[in-house]
Amino acid sequence: MSELSDNLMKQLRFITQASNAFMHEHKQKLTGQQRVLAILLHADHLNQRDLTAILALRPSSLAELLKKMEQNGDIIRNEDTTDKRSKLVTLTAQGRQKAQKNADQKTADY
């Protein structure tokens, strides 16, 4: 992983941990799908390995979550052209709309 990618991963991980702590403190919860949508809204085209690290989930748990989101039409998973073993996760227009709606709602709540 490049230094830029590594720094981005660290920043996203910090944001995730901080938002989880804030949500817990205010007795609010995001579903797993909402968490994925929020991260992809800020950093679209992440591979599943990176999402696993950011969300602190097991790869199998994330794979199941992404499968449901793909079936709902919120994301698409495409083969990474640089690494055929890896899948890139991208928001669809519907997924982007849901993510923005969630973000707007959270902002209004605060």
BELDA-V573933 format. One record per residue. D_LAST is the distance of its C-alpha to the last C-alpha in Angstrom with 1 decimal. Layout:
BEGIN
d_last->D_LAST
d_last->D_LAST
END
This chain:
BEGIN
d_last->35.8
d_last->35.8
d_last->34.3
d_last->31.7
d_last->30.7
d_last->30.7
d_last->28.4
d_last->26.0
d_last->26.1
d_last->25.4
d_last->22.4
d_last->21.0
d_last->21.8
d_last->20.0
d_last->16.8
d_last->17.2
d_last->17.9
d_last->15.1
d_last->12.5
d_last->14.5
d_last->14.6
d_last->10.9
d_last->10.6
d_last->13.7
d_last->12.6
d_last->9.8
d_last->12.4
d_last->11.0
d_last->13.5
d_last->14.4
d_last->17.9
d_last->20.5
d_last->20.7
d_last->17.0
d_last->17.3
d_last->20.5
d_last->19.1
d_last->16.3
d_last->19.0
d_last->21.5
d_last->19.2
d_last->19.4
d_last->22.9
d_last->24.9
d_last->28.5
d_last->28.1
d_last->30.8
d_last->30.4
d_last->31.5
d_last->28.7
d_last->26.1
d_last->27.7
d_last->27.4
d_last->23.8
d_last->22.7
d_last->25.3
d_last->26.9
d_last->30.5
d_last->32.1
d_last->33.3
d_last->29.8
d_last->28.3
d_last->31.4
d_last->31.0
d_last->27.3
d_last->28.3
d_last->31.2
d_last->29.2
d_last->26.8
d_last->29.9
d_last->31.5
d_last->28.5
d_last->28.8
d_last->25.5
d_last->27.3
d_last->30.8
d_last->32.7
d_last->35.5
d_last->38.1
d_last->37.6
d_last->40.5
d_last->40.9
d_last->40.8
d_last->42.1
d_last->40.8
d_last->37.2
d_last->34.8
d_last->32.2
d_last->29.1
d_last->27.8
d_last->25.3
d_last->27.0
d_last->25.9
d_last->24.6
d_last->22.7
d_last->21.2
d_last->20.1
d_last->18.5
d_last->16.8
d_last->15.5
d_last->14.4
d_last->12.5
d_last->10.8
d_last->10.1
d_last->8.8
d_last->6.4
d_last->5.3
d_last->5.5
d_last->3.8
d_last->0.0
END
